[in-house]
């Protein structure tokens, strides 16, 4: 395995300063990006992996406004890789715990909108990976179509079509989940305690 | 029907970061991230091909260390800003954030839950006394252990959240490899056992027979993740430890750290009378092993009484020691709690006694053979089962417990 920095031959103190500056500037947006996409216990790893990739590709960091989009793209790929490599592990593993009786429901107090939030997130999870990512970037990172296209690595027009279709699909899936929920009042979450 | 604009507004408000109380960039977190980034870089460099000249590698490590200093400073600055800014963000319940994970992680977040097997014992022994729950082919009889409960909240013993691993390769054994052991291969056929825990002689080191089986190394537990099914057959290779008294006496060092915290934990309101009693019973014992034996033999002077009101709470324990009668649920759980008072790391193992050997050479295990017993951890040795229940004895442990092999006979 080769380390990009290594091939540069020498270590410029300028690189260190540059990386430190990017780290300070990007830590927050990258942490938030990762927190929105991976389980809480994997966020730190995703952030660390992203900055490792940034460090190794420091020469490629664009200047100006594109730079953060480039960093998001790095994080997008890092997380994609984490998902793929962890999917198999997650299937193999799992957790075990014993409870005294009945199916236990972790019923933490929900906010007034809690159910709606859960429904819309469940609806999001039913979309294709790229469609869901386009919606997350628009709704949570508040990116423009052009920026979404840069992060996901698709053409501007394609991104626009994606967004259009993804919004429709999200509304449709949300409606389905909602009607399914209201038609079965004894949902599994109401089980014994 | 919800409109596209409405659903997008809802999605915006469901932003897990906005709804989470977690904040990035606290001083400690920033530092840890920086160190982790550094160590990952170092790891990558260290795994480079051997023929890479050291002179080409070292400068990078040094440069990286310099970077870490810069990162930490940056993170601290960031942290100071964040702490000021974050105070206004309302804390939201973790459930929302938890449900935002991808489908794969959401599925992984739901543990395979099983009923507390300790609570289930009385039902097995009374209502299902004669039902054959499984049949074992084994060259030697043993207790067939399912799991061990580590968490006591004052009301009941339960299993803390435990990682399940792939069980397709060799399984780590529950005692030190330097302890002598006898390898025993058993074939189990489940006939009427509800739940997900699979019996095996302690300690299983290999299992075959189903892709559905996983292993929790922490407590040497085999689990059928989709639940046990009648007719399920699997073969387990176990190593049965041959603990000897001299070695156990010599393993007298106290256990420390997270491990001790977990296996010595007692509720803050654990009754003083019970704690005093535990110390009184073992006052004459000079080693940890002798304390364990003194406790065991004290309990073995009680009467076995399956009609004792079922229970494992602190209140049940008090009644149990006052009346000096009960069944395995009280013997094992009270023993384990007393052991913790003395600083002996403990847990409550659950499983079955050997069952009845039939003409076909197999052990037929029935509901009445359901059993529980304590395990004590000895530094440098591992988990060691004891037998405080009178009228019960594991044929595989008699050499150091002194409790002769015995189990339930006749009805119940």
Interface residues (C-beta under 8 A of the other chain):
Chain A: X1 X2 X3 X5 X6 X10 X11 X13 X15 X16 X17 X19 X20 X21 X23 X24 X27 X28 X31 X32 X35 X36 X37 X38 X39 X40 X42 X44 X47 X48 X49 X51 X52 X55 X83 X86 X87 X90 X91 X92 X93 X94 X95 X96 X97 X98 X99 X100 X101 X103 X104 X106 X108 X109 X110 X111 X113 X114 X116 X117 X118 X120 X121 X122 X123 X124 X125 X135 X138 X139 X140 X167 X168 X170 X171 X174 X175 X178
Chain B: X1 X2 X3 X4 X6 X7 X8 X10 X11 X12 X13 X14 X15 X16 X17 X19 X20 X22 X24 X25 X29 X30 X32 X33 X34 X36 X37 X40 X41 X44 X45 X47 X48 X56 X57 X59 X60 X62 X63 X66 X67 X70 X71 X73 X74 X75 X77 X78 X82 X92 X93 X94 X95 X96 X97 X98 X99 X100 X101 X102 X103 X104 X105 X106 X107 X108 X109 X111 X112 X113 X114 X115 X116 X117 X119 X147 X149 X156 X158 X159 X160 X161 X162 X163 X164 X165 X166 X196 X214 X216 X221 X223 X225
